[in-house]
């Protein structure tokens, strides 16, 4: 009998981890061979139809007393834990469709052999023709279709459909074209260099340009992040939040900044720490706001918990970066993923980061479309002539040049500005 148990188990396990993926599937319960898998999938469809998140608890509740007939809570939990990544779920679905087509073809052929005739042969051919198209994707574009679209773009460029979202930093945008839709962007640095502040500046700039920013911080809570953003927007010394002693001018600036930020399309998420929770949350946010220009920031990679089992940490990290790259492509949004660097950088005379410094790198270099390292000379040399100047070292860019952009880092506000703007402010006192 044509039946790949692993494929059915992997689809169900993936949905238990990331229930929103059911919207991407076209299979029905009839396509499953295993009776218990049919029952579980039907329960999932009912949960989804009610607008409730699919997970082990909600599916068990929906199954009710029949839970023991499908293997109990233990079986569902085992399925969820056995899936290293939900990214290949469409491949698992295709495998289920393939098995279904073969089973149905065998059944139709057997029925024909019981009573062969000209009429039954015609019926067999019609039925087989229907079965062979079951689950086959027919909406693939041809090369000619793509070429026609490119030609149309060249003849009638639509600036509103530009892939890149401006960061607010002219030199950086000239090198990268802004944050590109569909890209996984890695920003890496040693602790306390300023990667969180830089990401918040990018997120704020995106909001100011009419976009919607989604920040997933596994290190800091929403209140702490918002205080940083208020300090940057209002130019209030960040350190004053420790003592909560503000001058009247500080108070006025902070209240004005709060008013400005409250009008941004900004979301900060606290209750997500596994890769599948983050992916499900991102997918839901985009689906709920289909017309927005989304930007996702995740701070940071090494704090994300995986849900599958991996032999080594680098394989675990690699599976997560691959999932995020596929998600960026699927939703056509830029995802900025912050990452720590290994201590190896400290052992070299030149402390500027390199690809090999990416901590627990896995497939980061392969999956990322752009990799940027942050480097401050005054981080290592307190007497450096480059005080408060940060280098953004673009070490990889899939569709653009590599190079370095320098910005001024106003640490008291957590603000990054162009060097020209910094010198202009100094000149004007």
Secondary structure, 3 states (H helix, E strand, C coil): CCCCHHHHHHHHHHHHHCHHHHHHCCCCHHHCCCHHHHHHHHHHHHHHHCCCCCCHHHHHHHHHHHHHHHCHHHHHHHHHHCCCCCCCHHHHHHHHHHHHHHHHHHHHHHHHHHCCCHHHHHHHHHHHHHHHCCCCCCCCCCHHHHHHHHHHHHHCCCHHHCCEECCCCHHHHHHHCCEECCCEEEEEECCCCCHHHHHHHHHHHHHHCCCEEEEEECCCCHHHHHHHHHHHHHCCCCCHHHHCCCCHHHHHHHHHHHHHHCCCEEEEECCCCEHHHHHHHHHHHHHHCCCCCEEEEEECHHHCECCCCCCCHHHHHHHHHHHHHHHHHHHCCEEEEEEEECHHHHHCCCCCCCHHHECCCCCHHHHCCEEEEEEEHHHHCCCCCCCCEEEEEEEEECCCCCEEEEEEEECCCCEEEEHHHHHHHHHCC
